[in-house]
Amino acid sequence: MKSSPAFKILSGVILAAVVLYFGIQIYRYYANPFSTTLTYQATAEDSIPMTGWIVRDEETFHSDAATVTHALGEGQKVGYHQTIAMAYDNPQALDTVTEIQTLELQLQQLEFALTSYLDADAALKLDSSITGSILTLRQNLSGGDYSSAADDISALKAAVLKSSHSYESAEDVQANIRQVKQQISDLRASLTGAQAIVAQRPGTYSAVCDGYESVLTPAFLDGVTPSALRGVSAGENSGNVGKLIYGDRWYYTAAIDADRAASLTVGQAATLRLAKGMTQDAPVRVESISREEDGQVAVVLSCDEYMAEITLLRHQAAELILRSYTGLRIPTTALRLDEDGSTGVYCVVGVSARFKPVTVVYQGDGYTLVRPARDAEGSAILRSGDEIIVTANRLENGVVVQ
């Protein structure tokens, strides 16, 4: 179908209007390139990226028994002569122990059900506990803290199962409690040949051994070099019972470029941010910096906190944060000098431009962090949310911009 003359004329008019609109906008930009943005609080950091190894003072435990059951949770503190695990000669003992644990959980549920008859608020408290456990589990999973998430799942499962017994009569619950206690007693009596594996020194327990316990030791860090770090490999892993980590100090060592390490000194305090496994930033101290090898040096950092959170971590990417800067973020092109030579920015105040002096805190890639100048007063103080002028054809105090 052929287009009518009226349609062709209308199309031409629309095209001309579009071209005219963009032409006017381009003219306005070059004639008066006025643009603004809002300030906001921001933080920048000087950091060194690295990938290295976590080093601890560790001892593994081994048993030749047919069945070994763990008595402690991951990251749990262990006292002198405290039981780490139980060893049994009977290969069927694990089934019995598992059944006992199931019955003990059931006993907790029944005891809660009995309590709920005496405390009217118990069920409401349990519902609140379940909600809190779900939120905590979600937070730990999002943060990669899978060790804590496993404990959260167990606690959540127990709480949910507790609620399932809330509607039985008190007499039925008491009868069930007596029955479960008798079953637990009978099963424990059937366990023979049990031997406790105990700690000879206080420490922190971990159920996972990776073979690096005998390789990555504090002694390994004495005179460590980049080539030594490149040659690290796991040793024999025979710790089927788990391990104890002694002391509260752990280490992180990595090879980094020598030019990056030029800003480090032995004894310097810094902050280590692990890529995964820990949601907190760890305060560390620079313990040593090796001699240079092929443009790299080996750096050793130490930390006396968060031992329970790093028991499962070994080879980790991280950032070493040297300094942190906080200020109002603005585009670097918004910085101006007034007639007195003071550094500042022009802000839109009402319909005019107002100069606000600032002090530069940090220069980033295309942006700058600033804070109000010390001598700034009243309306001359730059604040978060102020509308600053980034580009304009003419700028001076009091000039009308709108």
Disulfide bonds with the S-S distance in Angstrom:
none
